[in-house]
Amino acid sequence: MATNRRRIIARRDPKAAPHRGDSAATAITPAMWGILLSLFIGAALVVYRPALQGPFVSDDFHYVQYNSYIHELSGENLWVLLDPTGPATIAIVNYSPVQLIVHALAWQVFGADTGGHHVVNVVLHATASLLLAALLLSCGIPQLAALASGVLFLVHPANVEAVAWISQLKSSLCMVFSLAALLAWRRHPGWASALFVLALCTKATAAFALPVALLLDWTRKDRVRWRWLVLWAAVFALYSVAEFSTHQRSGAAVATLHDTPLVLMRTMAALSLRYGVMATTSWGVSAFQEPDPAVSWLDPWWLCSVPVLGLLGWRLWICARRRSIEVVFWVWVLVSYAPVSQIFPFLYPMADRYLYFILPGLLGGGLLMGQEMLERLPLQTGARTRVTQGLIGVAILLLVGGGVRSMERARIWRSGGLLVADSAANYPDGMAANLMRAKQMALGGDVEAAVAALRRAQQRGYNRFQRLETDAAYAAMRRDPRFRAVLSDMAATWIERGRHKQSPTQMELTSISHAHLIRGEYAEALAVLERALNVGGRYTNQLRTELAVLRTAIEAGHPESVRLGVPASDLF
């Protein structure tokens, strides 16, 4: 009992006992870390094997498959990838040059063979999982618990989306750089700063590392390295200018999830609880999630989130007063949730992959809180041993169950159709479900039902008129006025969005030209296409051909027959 009391006192006052994390971390030799990394990679390859031959889907097309800037490593292309205002950045709606450079390197090795790209993601995820275990170990969490947490992160079903989706390389790569920066922070702040820059230029979510690094110093009673932290903050401020500008251009800034600030507040709280449930149970994982906003004050997710968030706030306050290292992880959770909380609304307000950066904070905070609760239990040595053994048994079941569930989730990444079906099963009135229903009705010859489903998908935010125009499922109804009206309305949103863009790129102008063409505004389509040609870019030769085809069709009096080239996909 006296030992337990000393442990609790040490936790409340870091001066009462030296930090034990460093000695625990160094107890594992470099050779042992190498063996562990091999085991983590092997386990990850087994879990993700069903997805390793999956094709490019959705964002993969403009990130990788059709992104000509990464297909050839040249000085010109490298400059385009690094340019925060360049066409490569605008095309992916994020300033993440490091991610694109790594994609380019992978393309030089694997080309269009998706298997190699998938393996790169899996290896990065395994590395991130082991680095997380190392960080938890350095924060005073026992070896077995830290390693088990790393394995849980490795096999957590919610992480499948971030790993099996090729273009989500940015998540696992950013996590590797961020965790490496935090591990290096105490002894090598210079190297940590370089890693932070790499992480930030891979994905904006790396910003979580800034307050975490500060709190690691503060809770360990180390001297807070304010000069280095100011440098990190300055880098983040510069990066934010480029990232926010790109976000504004995408049109995402004008997306709406809520009608009033109160609906936004309730929805943000409700989504936080959904992520908490997903993290602890894996319940709710799905492709292309579309939960409805918390419109009512009686929304159950909102109501249940209030006491949970209250308890989290109370725990955060207690840990901050004690200057406990546990506060690091609860702040990690909050700052990682903030960007995906729908302060800036997304087309899909929730996603499995958004939990990727929240989960490490939950694991660390939960472990440290559980460790304290276990130490407070008035148990004799024998009883404490039995409780520990029981917890180990539960952990093993969780890890095995997580691995099996993740293998099941990995299977849906074998095709775009399986992803759509998964989303439709979980959200029967969602965008994916309505698009799938529209295809089925179109193939069955029911034009009215197909158009109704497309209208519902449009109400949910869908506006990819180009994909509908090239999708063979709609061939029989291509000329039907009702179908043309849907495409025309979708195209109008692109034209309106384009009016507010300054210095549009060649591809942006091309999309606007296609929108005018869909609407039968042939003179406008021709003018915008000529403007795109004058702007210059990678697609100049293709545009010259399209321009000649359109001019010839207009002169011949049948411009409605023109179908400008747009890459089609099997997803949406």
N, C-alpha and C positions, 0 to 999 in steps of 0.2 A: 504493500500500500504506500509506503514511503517513497519507493521508486516511482510509482505512478504519479505521486504528488510532485516529485521533482521534475518529471517529464512535463507536467501541465504548467508548472511555474516557468520552465525553460521556454515553453511555447508562448506563454504570455509575455515574457521578457527576453528578447534575444540576447541581452547581455549576460543572462544567467548561465548560458552554456554556449560553447562554440558551435558554429554551424557544422553539421555532420554530413552535409551533402557532398562536399568536395572529397572527403576521404572515401566515401562510398563509391563515388564515380571513378576515382583512381584505382579502386580495388579491382576493377575489370581491366585487364591488360589490353593493349592494342590488338594482340593476336586474338583474344577472346571477342573483342568487338568485331573483328573481321569474320570470325566464325558465325557470330550472331547475325551479321549482315547477310551472309550466305544463306542462313536458315530463313531469315525474313523474306529474302528474295524468292527462295524456293517455295515457301508457303504461299506467297502472293501469286506466283505463277500457277500454282495448283488451283487456288481459289478463282482466279480470273481466266483460267483456261477456256471456258465457254465463250468468252468475248474476244479472244485473241485473233480470230479470223473475221471479226465483224467488219463491215464496210465503213467507208466514210458516211456520216449522217449529219444532217442539219448544218450547224455552224462549221463543221469540218470542211464543207465545200469552199467557203470563202476564206477560211483560215489556212487551209492546206491544199486541197485538191485543185482548186481553180485559181489559187494565188500565185500568179506567175513570178512575183517578186521573190519567192522563196525557192523557186525551182532551179535557179542558177545563182551560185555564189559569186557575185561580181562586185567591184567597188561601187558601181552605180546602184545596184540593188541594195547593198548594205547601207548606203546613204539614205535611200528611200525608207528602209526599215527603221532607221534611227530618227528620221524626221518626224517630229510630233504633229506637224500639219500636213504630212504627205499622204498620198493615196492609200498606202498600205495601212497606216494608222486609221484613217477614216473608214476604210473597208471593214475593219473588225471592231470599230466603235470603241476602241480602247488604245491607250498608249502603252504598249507592252513590247518594246523592241527586243528584249532578251528572249521572250517566248518565241517570237518570230524567227530570231536567229537560230535558236535550238531546233525549231521546226525545219528551217533551211538545212541545217546540218543533217538532220534525220532524213530529209528528202534526198540528199546526196548519196546516202547509204542505201536507203530502202525504196526510194522512188514512190510509186503509187501502191506498193505492197503494204497493206495496212497492218499486217502481222508485226512487222518491225516497229512501227509507230506505237502499237499497243504495248509491246514489250518495254519500250522506253518509258512509257507512263507507269507501268507496273513496277519497274526497277526504282523509279523516282519515288513512288508511293511507299515502297518497302524501306527505302533510305529515310524518308521523312518519319516513318513509324519508329525506326530505331533511334533517330535523333530525338524524337519526343521522349522516348524512354530515358535517354541520356540526360535530357533537361530535367525531367521529373526526378531522376536520381540525384542530380546536382542540387535540387531544392529540398532534399532531406527525406524523400519518399524511399522506403526500403527497396532493395534490389528486386525482389520477387514481384512486388506490387508495381514497380516502375516498368519492368519488362512485360508484365501481364497487360498493363495499360497500353504499351506500345503494340502488343499483339492485338488487343481489342480495337485499337485505331486501324490496324492493318486489315482486319476482317469485318469491320462494322458495315452493315448493309447500306447505310446511307452514303458511304464513301464510294460505292460502286460507280455512281454516275460521274464523279470527279476523276475516276481512274479509267473506266472503260470508254469514255468519250475522248477521242483523240485530241480534239481542240482544247480540252480541259487540262492539257499538259501544264498550262499556266498555274493551275491550282497546286499540283504536287511539286512542281519546280519552285514555285514561290514559297511553299512550306519548307522545302529543303533549305533554301537560302535564309529564310527567316529564323528557323530553329538553329541553324549553324551560326547566325549572327548573335543570337541570344546566348548560345553556349560559349562563344568567343568573347562576349562582352566584358566579362569580369577581368580577364587577364590580357586580352588583346583588343582594345577598343578600336584601334585603327583597322584591323582586319574585319572586325564586326561591322564597322561603318561601311566598308566596301561591300560586304555581303548584304547589308541593308539596302544599299543602292541597287544591287542586282535584283534583290527580292521585289523592291518597289517597281522596277522597270520590267518585272515579269507580271505582276498583278497588284492593283492598288490596295488590296486587302492587307498587304504587308505592313501597312501603317500601324497595325496593332502592335508591332514590335517596339514602337517608340515609347508608349506609356509602360509597356511591360519591362523594358530595359531600365527605365527610371525607377520603377517600383522594386525591381530586383536589387538595385543599389540601396534604396531606402529601407527595405525590410531586412536586408543583411547587415545593416549598420555600416555599410561601406560608405566611403566618400562618394557622393553623387557627382558623376562626371558631367557637370553642366556644359562645359565647352563642347564635348562630343555630342551631347543631347541637343544643343542648339544647332550644331551642324546637321544632325538628323532632321530636326524640325525644318531647317532651311531647305534641305533637299526635298522634303515632303511638300513644302510650300511651292517650290518651283515645279515639281511634278504635278501637283494639283491643278495648276494653271492649264497645263496641256491636257490633262485627263478630263477636267470639267468642260473645257472647250469642245473636246471630241464628244463627250456625253450630250452636250447641247445640240450638236449637229445631228446626232442620231435621231432626234425626235423623241427620245425616251423621256426627256424632261417635260414634255407636254402630255405624257400618258397620265391617265387618271385611274386610281384604284378606289377613290373615296369621293363622297359628295361634300362633306364638311370636315373641318379639323377634328371634330369629335369622333366622326366615323374613322378617320385616320388613326386617332389615338387608340380607339378600341381595337382596330384591326392590327396595329403594331403589337399591342399587348397579346392579342389572340394568337398571332403568328409566333410570338416568342414561346408561348406554351406549346404550340404544335411542334416547334423544334425541340423543346425539352422532352416531349413524349417520344418523338422520333429518336432522340439520342439515347434515351433510357430503355426503349422497348423495340425500336425499329418499326413500330407501327406508323403507318402513314407514308412510307417511302413510295414514290411513284415517279414515272417519267412525266415531264411537262405538267407540273402541278398548277391547279387553278382554284384554290379555295376562295369562297366568296368573302367579301369584306364583312366586318361585324357591324351591320347596319343597325341592328337593334341593341338596346341596352340589356336585353335578356339573352343575347348571344351566349351560348354555353362556354365557348372557348374564352371569350372575354371575361365572363364572370369567374371562371376557375383560375384565370391568369392573375387576378387581383391578389388573392392570398399568397400565391406562389411567388409573385414578384415582390410582395411585401416581405416575405421570409428571406428572399435573396438580398433585398436592401438591408434588412436587419443584420444578416450574417456579414455582409460587406462592411457595415458600420462597426460591428464587433471586431472584425479582423483588422480594420484600419486602426482602431483604438489600440489594439495590442501590437500593432506593427508586425503582424504575422505575415509570413510569406504566402499564406493562403489568399491574401487580398490580391496578389498578383494575378491569380487565375480567374477570380471573379471579374476583375477589371478586363482581363483578356476576353472573357465571354461577352461582356457588354460592348467593348469597342469592335469586336468582330461581328456582332449582331447589327450594330448601328448602320453600316452601309447597305445591308440587305433588309432592313426593317420596313422599307417602303417609304422612307422620307423622300427618296427619289423613286417614284413608282417604276416598276418593270412590267413588261408584257406578261410574264409569268411571275406572280407576286411571291412565290415560294418555290424552292427547289432543293432536292437532296444535296446537291453539291455545295449549297450555301452553308451547310452544317460543317463542312470540312475544316473551316477555321474556328468555328465555335467549339467543336468537340474537344480539342486539347485542353481548353480552359475548363470545361466541365469535368473532364477526367482529373485534372490536377486539383481543382477545388474540391471535388467530391472525395478524392483520396485523402487529402489533408484533413478535411472535416471528419471523415469516417475514422481516420487514425486517432484524432483527438477524442472522438466519442468512445472508441474502443478502449483507450487509455483511461477514460473516466469510469468505466464499468468496474464496480467493486468485486473483482473476480480473483480467486486464488490462481496459482500458477497452472494447476491441472485444468481448471475450467477455462482459463484463458487460452491454453493450448488447444482445447477442443473447439472453442469458438474460432480460433485461427484456422484450424483444419477444415471446419465447416465452410468458412469463407473461401478457402482455396478450392474446395469442391464446387462451390457456386461459381467461382471464377472460371474453372475448367468448363463447366456446362455452358456458360455464357460465350466463351471463346469458340467452343465446338459449334454451338448453335449459330453464332454469328458467321462462322465460316460456311456452314451449310446454306444459310439464308443468302449470303453474298454470292455463292455459286449459282443459286437460283436466279438472283437478280442479274448476274452477269450474262445469263442466257438471253435476256431480252435485247442485248446489244448486238445480237447476230444479224439484225436487219432493222431498217427504219420502220417497217410494218409492224414488227413486234413492239417497238417503242410506242407507236401510235395506239396499238391495241391495249397496251398496259395503261396508258393515260386514259383512254376511253373507258376502261373497266373501272378506274378509280374516280373519274369525273365524267359521268354519263352525259352531262350537258355542257362539257367543256369544249374548247376549240378543237382539240384533236378528235373528240367523239363526233362532233358535227361534221368535220371534214371527212371522216371515214364514212359517216352516214350518207353524206352528199355523193361520194364516189359510188357507194353501193346503189343508191337510187338512180344515179346517172347510168350506170351499167345496166340497170334493170329497166331503163326507159322511162322512169317516172321523173320527168323534168320538174314538175311543180314541187315535189318533195325534195329534190336535189337542190333547187334554188332556195327553198325555205331553210334547209340545213346550212347552206352557204351564208345566207343572211344572218343566221344565228351565230355562225363562226365569226362573221364580220363584226357583229355586236360585241363579241368577246375580244376583239382586237385584231383579227386576221385581215391582212390586206395584200397578200402576195398574189396579185393578179397575174403576174408573169408565169407563175407556176401553174395556175389554173388554165392559162391559155395554152400551155404546152403539154398538159397532162392528157394522156390518151384516153383516160376514163371519161372525159367530157367531149370526146370527138363527135358523138352523135348529136349533141345539143349545142355544138360550138356556135351555130348561127341563130339559135333561138333568142329572140329579143329579151326574154326574161334573164337568161344567162348573161347576155351582153350587158344588161343593165347592172347586174352585180359587179361585173368586171369594171364597168365604167365608174361606178361609185367608189370602188377600191382605188382605181387609178387617180381619181380626183384628190384623194388624200395625199398621194405622192406629189402631185402637182402643187397643192397648197403648201405642203411642207417644203418643197423646193424653193418656193418664193421667198422664204425667210433665211435661206442659206447664203452666206457671203462666200465668194470665190468657190463655187461648186467644182468638184473634181470631174474628170472626164466620165467616170462611171456613174456619178450622181446625175450628170446631165443626160447620159444615155438612158438611165431609168426614167427620167422625166419625159424624154422623147418617146419612149415606149408607152408611157401613160397617155400622152396625147394621141398616139396612134390608136390605142385601144378605144379611146373616146371618139374616134373619127375626126379628130382635129388635125388634119394632115398638114396644113400649112405650118401650124405651130410645131408639130413633130419634126418637120423638115428643118425649121429654123433652129430648134434646140439641138438637133443632131449636128448641124453645121457648126454651132457654137462648141459642141463637145469636140469636134474635129479640130477646131482652132485652138482649144485649150491645150491639146496635146496630151500624150500619155501612152501607156503600154498597148492600148487597143486601137491605135490610130488606123492600122491597115484594115482591121475588121470593120471599123466605122466607115471607112471609104467605100467598102463593098456595100454595106447597108445603105449608105447615102445614095449610091448609084441605083440600087434596087428600088428604093423609095421614090426617087425622082422619075425613074422609068415608069413605075406604076401610076404615079400621079399624072404624068403626061398621057398615058394610055387610058386614063379614066377609070381605073379599078384599083385604087390604093388600098381598099379594104382587104385585098388578097395578100397583102404583105404581112409576113410574120418574122419580126426581127429576132436574131439569135439570142436566146437566153438559156444558160445551162439549166437543165432540169434535174430534179432529184427524186428519190423514191420516198422522201419524207415530206409530208404536207404538200 
